[in-house]
Amino acid sequence: MKRKKKLDYWKAIDHVPKNCGYDKKFKYHVDMHSNGIMGDCIQWCVNNCKDKWGWWFKDGPNYSPLHHNWEEQDSYMSFENKREATAFFLASGMANMGDHSR
């Protein structure tokens, strides 16, 4: 899945492989300590991952599906490959953790 030409932030979302992306869970999870996934996290994965990856959300205790109060969810990035999970964490994950402004 790794691309030769790096895609910018705006084009990367259109190139998420079909077996990757939203609501995909794999063996290795990175807790983003946030309620959202930034576009540069997706961009990093599109440009650097060879194996499957995705992102998903875990409902917090105050989450209500009726109100879809997304700010009460926790976000996770997920990877099939441990090395890619670690590389993501070091390259992009740490910079985006803990931001609840989404």
BARO-86864 format. One record per residue: x, y, z of N, C-alpha, C in turn. Coordinates in nm, 2 decimals, m for minus. Layout:
<margus>
<margu><n_c1>X</n_c1><n_c2>Y</n_c2><n_c3>Z</n_c3><ca_c1>X</ca_c1><ca_c2>Y</ca_c2><ca_c3>Z</ca_c3><c_c1>X</c_c1><c_c2>Y</c_c2><c_c3>Z</c_c3></margu>
...
</margus>
This chain:
<margus>
<margu><n_c1>0.08</n_c1><n_c2>m0.12</n_c2><n_c3>0.00</n_c3><ca_c1>0.00</ca_c1><ca_c2>0.00</ca_c2><ca_c3>0.00</ca_c3><c_c1>0.08</c_c1><c_c2>0.13</c_c2><c_c3>0.00</c_c3></margu>
<margu><n_c1>0.21</n_c1><n_c2>0.12</n_c2><n_c3>0.03</n_c3><ca_c1>0.29</ca_c1><ca_c2>0.24</ca_c2><ca_c3>0.04</ca_c3><c_c1>0.30</c_c1><c_c2>0.30</c_c2><c_c3>m0.10</c_c3></margu>
<margu><n_c1>0.29</n_c1><n_c2>0.43</n_c2><n_c3>m0.11</n_c3><ca_c1>0.29</ca_c1><ca_c2>0.51</ca_c2><ca_c3>m0.23</ca_c3><c_c1>0.43</c_c1><c_c2>0.57</c_c2><c_c3>m0.25</c_c3></margu>
<margu><n_c1>0.47</n_c1><n_c2>0.58</n_c2><n_c3>m0.38</n_c3><ca_c1>0.59</ca_c1><ca_c2>0.64</ca_c2><ca_c3>m0.41</ca_c3><c_c1>0.59</c_c1><c_c2>0.79</c_c2><c_c3>m0.40</c_c3></margu>
<margu><n_c1>0.48</n_c1><n_c2>0.85</n_c2><n_c3>m0.45</n_c3><ca_c1>0.46</ca_c1><ca_c2>1.00</ca_c2><ca_c3>m0.43</ca_c3><c_c1>0.38</c_c1><c_c2>1.03</c_c2><c_c3>m0.31</c_c3></margu>
<margu><n_c1>0.43</n_c1><n_c2>1.11</n_c2><n_c3>m0.22</n_c3><ca_c1>0.36</ca_c1><ca_c2>1.14</ca_c2><ca_c3>m0.10</ca_c3><c_c1>0.24</c_c1><c_c2>1.24</c_c2><c_c3>m0.13</c_c3></margu>
<margu><n_c1>0.13</n_c1><n_c2>1.20</n_c2><n_c3>m0.07</n_c3><ca_c1>0.01</ca_c1><ca_c2>1.29</ca_c2><ca_c3>m0.09</ca_c3><c_c1>0.00</c_c1><c_c2>1.39</c_c2><c_c3>0.01</c_c3></margu>
<margu><n_c1>m0.06</n_c1><n_c2>1.51</n_c2><n_c3>m0.02</n_c3><ca_c1>m0.08</ca_c1><ca_c2>1.61</ca_c2><ca_c3>0.08</ca_c3><c_c1>m0.20</c_c1><c_c2>1.58</c_c2><c_c3>0.16</c_c3></margu>
<margu><n_c1>m0.22</n_c1><n_c2>1.66</n_c2><n_c3>0.26</n_c3><ca_c1>m0.33</ca_c1><ca_c2>1.64</ca_c2><ca_c3>0.36</ca_c3><c_c1>m0.46</c_c1><c_c2>1.63</c_c2><c_c3>0.29</c_c3></margu>
<margu><n_c1>m0.49</n_c1><n_c2>1.71</n_c2><n_c3>0.19</n_c3><ca_c1>m0.63</ca_c1><ca_c2>1.72</ca_c2><ca_c3>0.13</ca_c3><c_c1>m0.65</c_c1><c_c2>1.60</c_c2><c_c3>0.04</c_c3></margu>
<margu><n_c1>m0.55</n_c1><n_c2>1.55</n_c2><n_c3>m0.03</n_c3><ca_c1>m0.57</ca_c1><ca_c2>1.44</ca_c2><ca_c3>m0.12</ca_c3><c_c1>m0.56</c_c1><c_c2>1.30</c_c2><c_c3>m0.05</c_c3></margu>
<margu><n_c1>m0.50</n_c1><n_c2>1.29</n_c2><n_c3>0.06</n_c3><ca_c1>m0.48</ca_c1><ca_c2>1.16</ca_c2><ca_c3>0.13</ca_c3><c_c1>m0.61</c_c1><c_c2>1.09</c_c2><c_c3>0.16</c_c3></margu>
<margu><n_c1>m0.71</n_c1><n_c2>1.17</n_c2><n_c3>0.21</n_c3><ca_c1>m0.83</ca_c1><ca_c2>1.11</ca_c2><ca_c3>0.25</ca_c3><c_c1>m0.90</c_c1><c_c2>1.03</c_c2><c_c3>0.13</c_c3></margu>
<margu><n_c1>m0.88</n_c1><n_c2>1.08</n_c2><n_c3>0.01</n_c3><ca_c1>m0.94</ca_c1><ca_c2>1.01</ca_c2><ca_c3>m0.10</ca_c3><c_c1>m0.86</c_c1><c_c2>0.89</c_c2><c_c3>m0.15</c_c3></margu>
<margu><n_c1>m0.75</n_c1><n_c2>0.86</n_c2><n_c3>m0.08</n_c3><ca_c1>m0.67</ca_c1><ca_c2>0.74</ca_c2><ca_c3>m0.12</ca_c3><c_c1>m0.66</c_c1><c_c2>0.64</c_c2><c_c3>0.00</c_c3></margu>
<margu><n_c1>m0.75</n_c1><n_c2>0.65</n_c2><n_c3>0.09</n_c3><ca_c1>m0.75</ca_c1><ca_c2>0.54</ca_c2><ca_c3>0.20</ca_c3><c_c1>m0.79</c_c1><c_c2>0.41</c_c2><c_c3>0.13</c_c3></margu>
<margu><n_c1>m0.71</n_c1><n_c2>0.31</n_c2><n_c3>0.14</n_c3><ca_c1>m0.74</ca_c1><ca_c2>0.18</ca_c2><ca_c3>0.08</ca_c3><c_c1>m0.88</c_c1><c_c2>0.12</c_c2><c_c3>0.13</c_c3></margu>
<margu><n_c1>m0.94</n_c1><n_c2>0.05</n_c2><n_c3>0.05</n_c3><ca_c1>m1.08</ca_c1><ca_c2>0.00</ca_c2><ca_c3>0.09</ca_c3><c_c1>m1.08</c_c1><c_c2>m0.09</c_c2><c_c3>0.21</c_c3></margu>
<margu><n_c1>m0.96</n_c1><n_c2>m0.16</n_c2><n_c3>0.24</n_c3><ca_c1>m0.96</ca_c1><ca_c2>m0.25</ca_c2><ca_c3>0.35</ca_c3><c_c1>m0.90</c_c1><c_c2>m0.18</c_c2><c_c3>0.48</c_c3></margu>
<margu><n_c1>m0.90</n_c1><n_c2>m0.04</n_c2><n_c3>0.47</n_c3><ca_c1>m0.85</ca_c1><ca_c2>0.04</ca_c2><ca_c3>0.58</ca_c3><c_c1>m0.95</c_c1><c_c2>0.15</c_c2><c_c3>0.61</c_c3></margu>
<margu><n_c1>m0.93</n_c1><n_c2>0.23</n_c2><n_c3>0.71</n_c3><ca_c1>m1.01</ca_c1><ca_c2>0.35</ca_c2><ca_c3>0.73</ca_c3><c_c1>m1.10</c_c1><c_c2>0.34</c_c2><c_c3>0.85</c_c3></margu>
<margu><n_c1>m1.21</n_c1><n_c2>0.41</n_c2><n_c3>0.84</n_c3><ca_c1>m1.30</ca_c1><ca_c2>0.43</ca_c2><ca_c3>0.95</ca_c3><c_c1>m1.36</c_c1><c_c2>0.29</c_c2><c_c3>1.00</c_c3></margu>
<margu><n_c1>m1.36</n_c1><n_c2>0.28</n_c2><n_c3>1.13</n_c3><ca_c1>m1.42</ca_c1><ca_c2>0.17</ca_c2><ca_c3>1.20</ca_c3><c_c1>m1.35</c_c1><c_c2>0.03</c_c2><c_c3>1.17</c_c3></margu>
<margu><n_c1>m1.22</n_c1><n_c2>0.04</n_c2><n_c3>1.14</n_c3><ca_c1>m1.14</ca_c1><ca_c2>m0.08</ca_c2><ca_c3>1.12</ca_c3><c_c1>m1.05</c_c1><c_c2>m0.10</c_c2><c_c3>1.24</c_c3></margu>
<margu><n_c1>m1.06</n_c1><n_c2>m0.22</n_c2><n_c3>1.30</n_c3><ca_c1>m0.98</ca_c1><ca_c2>m0.25</ca_c2><ca_c3>1.42</ca_c3><c_c1>m0.89</c_c1><c_c2>m0.37</c_c2><c_c3>1.39</c_c3></margu>
<margu><n_c1>m0.76</n_c1><n_c2>m0.35</n_c2><n_c3>1.43</n_c3><ca_c1>m0.66</ca_c1><ca_c2>m0.45</ca_c2><ca_c3>1.41</ca_c3><c_c1>m0.60</c_c1><c_c2>m0.48</c_c2><c_c3>1.54</c_c3></margu>
<margu><n_c1>m0.49</n_c1><n_c2>m0.55</n_c2><n_c3>1.54</n_c3><ca_c1>m0.43</ca_c1><ca_c2>m0.61</ca_c2><ca_c3>1.66</ca_c3><c_c1>m0.37</c_c1><c_c2>m0.50</c_c2><c_c3>1.75</c_c3></margu>
<margu><n_c1>m0.31</n_c1><n_c2>m0.39</n_c2><n_c3>1.69</n_c3><ca_c1>m0.24</ca_c1><ca_c2>m0.29</ca_c2><ca_c3>1.76</ca_c3><c_c1>m0.31</c_c1><c_c2>m0.16</c_c2><c_c3>1.76</c_c3></margu>
<margu><n_c1>m0.35</n_c1><n_c2>m0.11</n_c2><n_c3>1.88</n_c3><ca_c1>m0.42</ca_c1><ca_c2>0.02</ca_c2><ca_c3>1.89</ca_c3><c_c1>m0.34</c_c1><c_c2>0.13</c_c2><c_c3>1.96</c_c3></margu>
<margu><n_c1>m0.36</n_c1><n_c2>0.25</n_c2><n_c3>1.91</n_c3><ca_c1>m0.29</ca_c1><ca_c2>0.36</ca_c2><ca_c3>1.97</ca_c3><c_c1>m0.40</c_c1><c_c2>0.45</c_c2><c_c3>2.02</c_c3></margu>
<margu><n_c1>m0.41</n_c1><n_c2>0.47</n_c2><n_c3>2.15</n_c3><ca_c1>m0.51</ca_c1><ca_c2>0.55</ca_c2><ca_c3>2.21</ca_c3><c_c1>m0.47</c_c1><c_c2>0.70</c_c2><c_c3>2.19</c_c3></margu>
<margu><n_c1>m0.55</n_c1><n_c2>0.77</n_c2><n_c3>2.12</n_c3><ca_c1>m0.51</ca_c1><ca_c2>0.91</ca_c2><ca_c3>2.09</ca_c3><c_c1>m0.54</c_c1><c_c2>1.01</c_c2><c_c3>2.20</c_c3></margu>
<margu><n_c1>m0.60</n_c1><n_c2>0.96</n_c2><n_c3>2.31</n_c3><ca_c1>m0.64</ca_c1><ca_c2>1.05</ca_c2><ca_c3>2.42</ca_c3><c_c1>m0.71</c_c1><c_c2>1.17</c_c2><c_c3>2.37</c_c3></margu>
<margu><n_c1>m0.80</n_c1><n_c2>1.15</n_c2><n_c3>2.28</n_c3><ca_c1>m0.87</ca_c1><ca_c2>1.26</ca_c2><ca_c3>2.22</ca_c3><c_c1>m1.01</c_c1><c_c2>1.21</c_c2><c_c3>2.17</c_c3></margu>
<margu><n_c1>m1.09</n_c1><n_c2>1.30</n_c2><n_c3>2.12</n_c3><ca_c1>m1.22</ca_c1><ca_c2>1.26</ca_c2><ca_c3>2.07</ca_c3><c_c1>m1.23</c_c1><c_c2>1.27</c_c2><c_c3>1.92</c_c3></margu>
<margu><n_c1>m1.12</n_c1><n_c2>1.28</n_c2><n_c3>1.85</n_c3><ca_c1>m1.12</ca_c1><ca_c2>1.28</ca_c2><ca_c3>1.71</ca_c3><c_c1>m0.99</c_c1><c_c2>1.24</c_c2><c_c3>1.65</c_c3></margu>
<margu><n_c1>m0.99</n_c1><n_c2>1.22</n_c2><n_c3>1.52</n_c3><ca_c1>m0.87</ca_c1><ca_c2>1.18</ca_c2><ca_c3>1.44</ca_c3><c_c1>m0.84</c_c1><c_c2>1.30</c_c2><c_c3>1.35</c_c3></margu>
<margu><n_c1>m0.72</n_c1><n_c2>1.35</n_c2><n_c3>1.36</n_c3><ca_c1>m0.68</ca_c1><ca_c2>1.46</ca_c2><ca_c3>1.27</ca_c3><c_c1>m0.64</c_c1><c_c2>1.41</c_c2><c_c3>1.13</c_c3></margu>
<margu><n_c1>m0.66</n_c1><n_c2>1.49</n_c2><n_c3>1.03</n_c3><ca_c1>m0.63</ca_c1><ca_c2>1.46</ca_c2><ca_c3>0.89</ca_c3><c_c1>m0.49</c_c1><c_c2>1.42</c_c2><c_c3>0.87</c_c3></margu>
<margu><n_c1>m0.40</n_c1><n_c2>1.48</n_c2><n_c3>0.95</n_c3><ca_c1>m0.26</ca_c1><ca_c2>1.45</ca_c2><ca_c3>0.92</ca_c3><c_c1>m0.22</c_c1><c_c2>1.31</c_c2><c_c3>0.97</c_c3></margu>
<margu><n_c1>m0.30</n_c1><n_c2>1.25</n_c2><n_c3>1.06</n_c3><ca_c1>m0.28</ca_c1><ca_c2>1.11</ca_c2><ca_c3>1.11</ca_c3><c_c1>m0.32</c_c1><c_c2>1.02</c_c2><c_c3>0.99</c_c3></margu>
<margu><n_c1>m0.43</n_c1><n_c2>1.05</n_c2><n_c3>0.92</n_c3><ca_c1>m0.47</ca_c1><ca_c2>0.97</ca_c2><ca_c3>0.81</ca_c3><c_c1>m0.37</c_c1><c_c2>0.99</c_c2><c_c3>0.69</c_c3></margu>
<margu><n_c1>m0.32</n_c1><n_c2>1.11</n_c2><n_c3>0.67</n_c3><ca_c1>m0.22</ca_c1><ca_c2>1.14</ca_c2><ca_c3>0.57</ca_c3><c_c1>m0.10</c_c1><c_c2>1.06</c_c2><c_c3>0.60</c_c3></margu>
<margu><n_c1>m0.05</n_c1><n_c2>1.05</n_c2><n_c3>0.72</n_c3><ca_c1>0.07</ca_c1><ca_c2>0.98</ca_c2><ca_c3>0.75</ca_c3><c_c1>0.05</c_c1><c_c2>0.83</c_c2><c_c3>0.72</c_c3></margu>
<margu><n_c1>m0.07</n_c1><n_c2>0.77</n_c2><n_c3>0.75</n_c3><ca_c1>m0.09</ca_c1><ca_c2>0.63</ca_c2><ca_c3>0.72</ca_c3><c_c1>m0.10</c_c1><c_c2>0.60</c_c2><c_c3>0.57</c_c3></margu>
<margu><n_c1>m0.17</n_c1><n_c2>0.69</n_c2><n_c3>0.50</n_c3><ca_c1>m0.18</ca_c1><ca_c2>0.67</ca_c2><ca_c3>0.35</ca_c3><c_c1>m0.04</c_c1><c_c2>0.67</c_c2><c_c3>0.29</c_c3></margu>
<margu><n_c1>0.05</n_c1><n_c2>0.76</n_c2><n_c3>0.34</n_c3><ca_c1>0.18</ca_c1><ca_c2>0.78</ca_c2><ca_c3>0.28</ca_c3><c_c1>0.28</c_c1><c_c2>0.68</c_c2><c_c3>0.33</c_c3></margu>
<margu><n_c1>0.26</n_c1><n_c2>0.61</n_c2><n_c3>0.44</n_c3><ca_c1>0.36</ca_c1><ca_c2>0.53</ca_c2><ca_c3>0.50</ca_c3><c_c1>0.33</c_c1><c_c2>0.38</c_c2><c_c3>0.53</c_c3></margu>
<margu><n_c1>0.20</n_c1><n_c2>0.35</n_c2><n_c3>0.54</n_c3><ca_c1>0.17</ca_c1><ca_c2>0.21</ca_c2><ca_c3>0.58</ca_c3><c_c1>0.16</c_c1><c_c2>0.12</c_c2><c_c3>0.46</c_c3></margu>
<margu><n_c1>0.21</n_c1><n_c2>0.00</n_c2><n_c3>0.48</n_c3><ca_c1>0.20</ca_c1><ca_c2>m0.11</ca_c2><ca_c3>0.38</ca_c3><c_c1>0.09</c_c1><c_c2>m0.20</c_c2><c_c3>0.41</c_c3></margu>
<margu><n_c1>0.07</n_c1><n_c2>m0.22</n_c2><n_c3>0.54</n_c3><ca_c1>m0.03</ca_c1><ca_c2>m0.31</ca_c2><ca_c3>0.59</ca_c3><c_c1>m0.16</c_c1><c_c2>m0.24</c_c2><c_c3>0.63</c_c3></margu>
<margu><n_c1>m0.26</n_c1><n_c2>m0.31</n_c2><n_c3>0.68</n_c3><ca_c1>m0.39</ca_c1><ca_c2>m0.25</ca_c2><ca_c3>0.71</ca_c3><c_c1>m0.38</c_c1><c_c2>m0.16</c_c2><c_c3>0.83</c_c3></margu>
<margu><n_c1>m0.46</n_c1><n_c2>m0.06</n_c2><n_c3>0.83</n_c3><ca_c1>m0.47</ca_c1><ca_c2>0.04</ca_c2><ca_c3>0.94</ca_c3><c_c1>m0.61</c_c1><c_c2>0.10</c_c2><c_c3>0.94</c_c3></margu>
<margu><n_c1>m0.65</n_c1><n_c2>0.16</n_c2><n_c3>1.05</n_c3><ca_c1>m0.78</ca_c1><ca_c2>0.23</ca_c2><ca_c3>1.05</ca_c3><c_c1>m0.79</c_c1><c_c2>0.31</c_c2><c_c3>1.18</c_c3></margu>
<margu><n_c1>m0.91</n_c1><n_c2>0.37</n_c2><n_c3>1.20</n_c3><ca_c1>m0.94</ca_c1><ca_c2>0.44</ca_c2><ca_c3>1.32</ca_c3><c_c1>m1.08</c_c1><c_c2>0.41</c_c2><c_c3>1.36</c_c3></margu>
<margu><n_c1>m1.10</n_c1><n_c2>0.42</n_c2><n_c3>1.49</n_c3><ca_c1>m1.23</ca_c1><ca_c2>0.39</ca_c2><ca_c3>1.55</ca_c3><c_c1>m1.25</c_c1><c_c2>0.46</c_c2><c_c3>1.68</c_c3></margu>
<margu><n_c1>m1.37</n_c1><n_c2>0.46</n_c2><n_c3>1.73</n_c3><ca_c1>m1.41</ca_c1><ca_c2>0.54</ca_c2><ca_c3>1.85</ca_c3><c_c1>m1.48</c_c1><c_c2>0.45</c_c2><c_c3>1.95</c_c3></margu>
<margu><n_c1>m1.45</n_c1><n_c2>0.48</n_c2><n_c3>2.07</n_c3><ca_c1>m1.51</ca_c1><ca_c2>0.41</ca_c2><ca_c3>2.19</ca_c3><c_c1>m1.59</c_c1><c_c2>0.51</c_c2><c_c3>2.26</c_c3></margu>
<margu><n_c1>m1.72</n_c1><n_c2>0.47</n_c2><n_c3>2.29</n_c3><ca_c1>m1.81</ca_c1><ca_c2>0.55</ca_c2><ca_c3>2.36</ca_c3><c_c1>m1.77</c_c1><c_c2>0.57</c_c2><c_c3>2.50</c_c3></margu>
<margu><n_c1>m1.77</n_c1><n_c2>0.69</n_c2><n_c3>2.55</n_c3><ca_c1>m1.74</ca_c1><ca_c2>0.72</ca_c2><ca_c3>2.69</ca_c3><c_c1>m1.87</c_c1><c_c2>0.70</c_c2><c_c3>2.77</c_c3></margu>
<margu><n_c1>m1.86</n_c1><n_c2>0.71</n_c2><n_c3>2.90</n_c3><ca_c1>m1.97</ca_c1><ca_c2>0.69</ca_c2><ca_c3>2.99</ca_c3><c_c1>m2.09</c_c1><c_c2>0.79</c_c2><c_c3>2.97</c_c3></margu>
<margu><n_c1>m2.06</n_c1><n_c2>0.90</n_c2><n_c3>2.92</n_c3><ca_c1>m2.16</ca_c1><ca_c2>1.00</ca_c2><ca_c3>2.89</ca_c3><c_c1>m2.21</c_c1><c_c2>1.01</c_c2><c_c3>2.75</c_c3></margu>
<margu><n_c1>m2.16</n_c1><n_c2>0.92</n_c2><n_c3>2.67</n_c3><ca_c1>m2.20</ca_c1><ca_c2>0.93</ca_c2><ca_c3>2.52</ca_c3><c_c1>m2.35</c_c1><c_c2>0.88</c_c2><c_c3>2.51</c_c3></margu>
<margu><n_c1>m2.42</n_c1><n_c2>0.95</n_c2><n_c3>2.42</n_c3><ca_c1>m2.56</ca_c1><ca_c2>0.91</ca_c2><ca_c3>2.39</ca_c3><c_c1>m2.58</c_c1><c_c2>0.90</c_c2><c_c3>2.24</c_c3></margu>
<margu><n_c1>m2.61</n_c1><n_c2>0.78</n_c2><n_c3>2.19</n_c3><ca_c1>m2.64</ca_c1><ca_c2>0.77</ca_c2><ca_c3>2.05</ca_c3><c_c1>m2.75</c_c1><c_c2>0.86</c_c2><c_c3>2.00</c_c3></margu>
<margu><n_c1>m2.84</n_c1><n_c2>0.89</n_c2><n_c3>2.08</n_c3><ca_c1>m2.95</ca_c1><ca_c2>0.97</ca_c2><ca_c3>2.05</ca_c3><c_c1>m2.91</c_c1><c_c2>1.12</c_c2><c_c3>2.02</c_c3></margu>
<margu><n_c1>m2.81</n_c1><n_c2>1.16</n_c2><n_c3>2.10</n_c3><ca_c1>m2.76</ca_c1><ca_c2>1.30</ca_c2><ca_c3>2.08</ca_c3><c_c1>m2.63</c_c1><c_c2>1.30</c_c2><c_c3>2.00</c_c3></margu>
<margu><n_c1>m2.57</n_c1><n_c2>1.19</n_c2><n_c3>1.97</n_c3><ca_c1>m2.44</ca_c1><ca_c2>1.18</ca_c2><ca_c3>1.91</ca_c3><c_c1>m2.35</c_c1><c_c2>1.29</c_c2><c_c3>1.95</c_c3></margu>
<margu><n_c1>m2.33</n_c1><n_c2>1.29</n_c2><n_c3>2.08</n_c3><ca_c1>m2.24</ca_c1><ca_c2>1.39</ca_c2><ca_c3>2.14</ca_c3><c_c1>m2.09</c_c1><c_c2>1.33</c_c2><c_c3>2.13</c_c3></margu>
<margu><n_c1>m2.04</n_c1><n_c2>1.35</n_c2><n_c3>2.01</n_c3><ca_c1>m1.91</ca_c1><ca_c2>1.29</ca_c2><ca_c3>1.98</ca_c3><c_c1>m1.80</c_c1><c_c2>1.33</c_c2><c_c3>2.07</c_c3></margu>
<margu><n_c1>m1.81</n_c1><n_c2>1.44</n_c2><n_c3>2.14</n_c3><ca_c1>m1.71</ca_c1><ca_c2>1.49</ca_c2><ca_c3>2.23</ca_c3><c_c1>m1.70</c_c1><c_c2>1.39</c_c2><c_c3>2.35</c_c3></margu>
<margu><n_c1>m1.79</n_c1><n_c2>1.30</n_c2><n_c3>2.36</n_c3><ca_c1>m1.79</ca_c1><ca_c2>1.20</ca_c2><ca_c3>2.47</ca_c3><c_c1>m1.73</c_c1><c_c2>1.07</c_c2><c_c3>2.42</c_c3></margu>
<margu><n_c1>m1.66</n_c1><n_c2>1.07</n_c2><n_c3>2.31</n_c3><ca_c1>m1.60</ca_c1><ca_c2>0.95</ca_c2><ca_c3>2.26</ca_c3><c_c1>m1.45</c_c1><c_c2>0.96</c_c2><c_c3>2.27</c_c3></margu>
<margu><n_c1>m1.38</n_c1><n_c2>0.84</n_c2><n_c3>2.27</n_c3><ca_c1>m1.24</ca_c1><ca_c2>0.84</ca_c2><ca_c3>2.27</ca_c3><c_c1>m1.20</c_c1><c_c2>0.78</c_c2><c_c3>2.13</c_c3></margu>
<margu><n_c1>m1.09</n_c1><n_c2>0.84</n_c2><n_c3>2.08</n_c3><ca_c1>m1.05</ca_c1><ca_c2>0.79</ca_c2><ca_c3>1.94</ca_c3><c_c1>m0.92</c_c1><c_c2>0.71</c_c2><c_c3>1.95</c_c3></margu>
<margu><n_c1>m0.91</n_c1><n_c2>0.61</n_c2><n_c3>1.86</n_c3><ca_c1>m0.80</ca_c1><ca_c2>0.52</ca_c2><ca_c3>1.85</ca_c3><c_c1>m0.76</c_c1><c_c2>0.50</c_c2><c_c3>1.70</c_c3></margu>
<margu><n_c1>m0.63</n_c1><n_c2>0.49</n_c2><n_c3>1.68</n_c3><ca_c1>m0.58</ca_c1><ca_c2>0.45</ca_c2><ca_c3>1.55</ca_c3><c_c1>m0.55</c_c1><c_c2>0.30</c_c2><c_c3>1.57</c_c3></margu>
<margu><n_c1>m0.56</n_c1><n_c2>0.22</n_c2><n_c3>1.47</n_c3><ca_c1>m0.54</ca_c1><ca_c2>0.08</ca_c2><ca_c3>1.48</ca_c3><c_c1>m0.45</c_c1><c_c2>0.03</c_c2><c_c3>1.36</c_c3></margu>
<margu><n_c1>m0.37</n_c1><n_c2>m0.07</n_c2><n_c3>1.39</n_c3><ca_c1>m0.27</ca_c1><ca_c2>m0.12</ca_c2><ca_c3>1.29</ca_c3><c_c1>m0.26</c_c1><c_c2>m0.27</c_c2><c_c3>1.29</c_c3></margu>
<margu><n_c1>m0.24</n_c1><n_c2>m0.33</n_c2><n_c3>1.18</n_c3><ca_c1>m0.22</ca_c1><ca_c2>m0.47</ca_c2><ca_c3>1.17</ca_c3><c_c1>m0.07</c_c1><c_c2>m0.50</c_c2><c_c3>1.20</c_c3></margu>
<margu><n_c1>0.02</n_c1><n_c2>m0.40</n_c2><n_c3>1.17</n_c3><ca_c1>0.16</ca_c1><ca_c2>m0.43</ca_c2><ca_c3>1.19</ca_c3><c_c1>0.21</c_c1><c_c2>m0.35</c_c2><c_c3>1.31</c_c3></margu>
<margu><n_c1>0.28</n_c1><n_c2>m0.41</n_c2><n_c3>1.40</n_c3><ca_c1>0.33</ca_c1><ca_c2>m0.35</ca_c2><ca_c3>1.52</ca_c3><c_c1>0.44</c_c1><c_c2>m0.24</c_c2><c_c3>1.49</c_c3></margu>
<margu><n_c1>0.52</n_c1><n_c2>m0.27</n_c2><n_c3>1.39</n_c3><ca_c1>0.62</ca_c1><ca_c2>m0.16</ca_c2><ca_c3>1.35</ca_c3><c_c1>0.56</c_c1><c_c2>m0.04</c_c2><c_c3>1.30</c_c3></margu>
<margu><n_c1>0.45</n_c1><n_c2>m0.05</n_c2><n_c3>1.22</n_c3><ca_c1>0.38</ca_c1><ca_c2>0.06</ca_c2><ca_c3>1.17</ca_c3><c_c1>0.31</c_c1><c_c2>0.14</c_c2><c_c3>1.28</c_c3></margu>
<margu><n_c1>0.25</n_c1><n_c2>0.06</n_c2><n_c3>1.37</n_c3><ca_c1>0.19</ca_c1><ca_c2>0.13</ca_c2><ca_c3>1.49</ca_c3><c_c1>0.29</c_c1><c_c2>0.21</c_c2><c_c3>1.57</c_c3></margu>
<margu><n_c1>0.41</n_c1><n_c2>0.15</n_c2><n_c3>1.59</n_c3><ca_c1>0.51</ca_c1><ca_c2>0.22</ca_c2><ca_c3>1.66</ca_c3><c_c1>0.56</c_c1><c_c2>0.35</c_c2><c_c3>1.59</c_c3></margu>
<margu><n_c1>0.58</n_c1><n_c2>0.33</n_c2><n_c3>1.46</n_c3><ca_c1>0.63</ca_c1><ca_c2>0.44</ca_c2><ca_c3>1.37</ca_c3><c_c1>0.53</c_c1><c_c2>0.55</c_c2><c_c3>1.37</c_c3></margu>
<margu><n_c1>0.40</n_c1><n_c2>0.52</n_c2><n_c3>1.36</n_c3><ca_c1>0.29</ca_c1><ca_c2>0.62</ca_c2><ca_c3>1.36</ca_c3><c_c1>0.30</c_c1><c_c2>0.69</c_c2><c_c3>1.50</c_c3></margu>
<margu><n_c1>0.30</n_c1><n_c2>0.62</n_c2><n_c3>1.61</n_c3><ca_c1>0.31</ca_c1><ca_c2>0.68</ca_c2><ca_c3>1.74</ca_c3><c_c1>0.42</c_c1><c_c2>0.78</c_c2><c_c3>1.75</c_c3></margu>
<margu><n_c1>0.54</n_c1><n_c2>0.74</n_c2><n_c3>1.70</n_c3><ca_c1>0.65</ca_c1><ca_c2>0.83</ca_c2><ca_c3>1.72</ca_c3><c_c1>0.65</c_c1><c_c2>0.95</c_c2><c_c3>1.62</c_c3></margu>
<margu><n_c1>0.60</n_c1><n_c2>0.93</n_c2><n_c3>1.50</n_c3><ca_c1>0.60</ca_c1><ca_c2>1.03</ca_c2><ca_c3>1.39</ca_c3><c_c1>0.48</c_c1><c_c2>1.13</c_c2><c_c3>1.40</c_c3></margu>
<margu><n_c1>0.36</n_c1><n_c2>1.07</n_c2><n_c3>1.43</n_c3><ca_c1>0.24</ca_c1><ca_c2>1.16</ca_c2><ca_c3>1.42</ca_c3><c_c1>0.15</c_c1><c_c2>1.15</c_c2><c_c3>1.54</c_c3></margu>
<margu><n_c1>0.15</n_c1><n_c2>1.03</n_c2><n_c3>1.60</n_c3><ca_c1>0.05</ca_c1><ca_c2>1.01</ca_c2><ca_c3>1.71</ca_c3><c_c1>0.08</c_c1><c_c2>1.10</c_c2><c_c3>1.83</c_c3></margu>
<margu><n_c1>0.20</n_c1><n_c2>1.11</n_c2><n_c3>1.88</n_c3><ca_c1>0.24</ca_c1><ca_c2>1.19</ca_c2><ca_c3>1.99</ca_c3><c_c1>0.20</c_c1><c_c2>1.34</c_c2><c_c3>1.97</c_c3></margu>
<margu><n_c1>0.22</n_c1><n_c2>1.39</n_c2><n_c3>1.85</n_c3><ca_c1>0.19</ca_c1><ca_c2>1.53</ca_c2><ca_c3>1.82</ca_c3><c_c1>0.04</c_c1><c_c2>1.56</c_c2><c_c3>1.82</c_c3></margu>
<margu><n_c1>m0.04</n_c1><n_c2>1.45</n_c2><n_c3>1.80</n_c3><ca_c1>m0.19</ca_c1><ca_c2>1.47</ca_c2><ca_c3>1.80</ca_c3><c_c1>m0.26</c_c1><c_c2>1.42</c_c2><c_c3>1.92</c_c3></margu>
<margu><n_c1>m0.20</n_c1><n_c2>1.37</n_c2><n_c3>2.01</n_c3><ca_c1>m0.26</ca_c1><ca_c2>1.31</ca_c2><ca_c3>2.13</ca_c3><c_c1>m0.31</c_c1><c_c2>1.43</c_c2><c_c3>2.22</c_c3></margu>
<margu><n_c1>m0.43</n_c1><n_c2>1.40</n_c2><n_c3>2.28</n_c3><ca_c1>m0.48</ca_c1><ca_c2>1.49</ca_c2><ca_c3>2.39</ca_c3><c_c1>m0.55</c_c1><c_c2>1.61</c_c2><c_c3>2.34</c_c3></margu>
<margu><n_c1>m0.57</n_c1><n_c2>1.63</n_c2><n_c3>2.21</n_c3><ca_c1>m0.63</ca_c1><ca_c2>1.74</ca_c2><ca_c3>2.15</ca_c3><c_c1>m0.78</c_c1><c_c2>1.72</c_c2><c_c3>2.15</c_c3></margu>
<margu><n_c1>m0.86</n_c1><n_c2>1.78</n_c2><n_c3>2.24</n_c3><ca_c1>m1.00</ca_c1><ca_c2>1.76</ca_c2><ca_c3>2.24</ca_c3><c_c1>m1.08</c_c1><c_c2>1.88</c_c2><c_c3>2.17</c_c3></margu>
<margu><n_c1>m1.01</n_c1><n_c2>1.95</n_c2><n_c3>2.09</n_c3><ca_c1>m1.07</ca_c1><ca_c2>2.06</ca_c2><ca_c3>2.02</ca_c3><c_c1>m1.15</c_c1><c_c2>2.02</c_c2><c_c3>1.89</c_c3></margu>
<margu><n_c1>m1.15</n_c1><n_c2>1.90</n_c2><n_c3>1.86</n_c3><ca_c1>m1.21</ca_c1><ca_c2>1.85</ca_c2><ca_c3>1.73</ca_c3><c_c1>m1.36</c_c1><c_c2>1.85</c_c2><c_c3>1.74</c_c3></margu>
</margus>
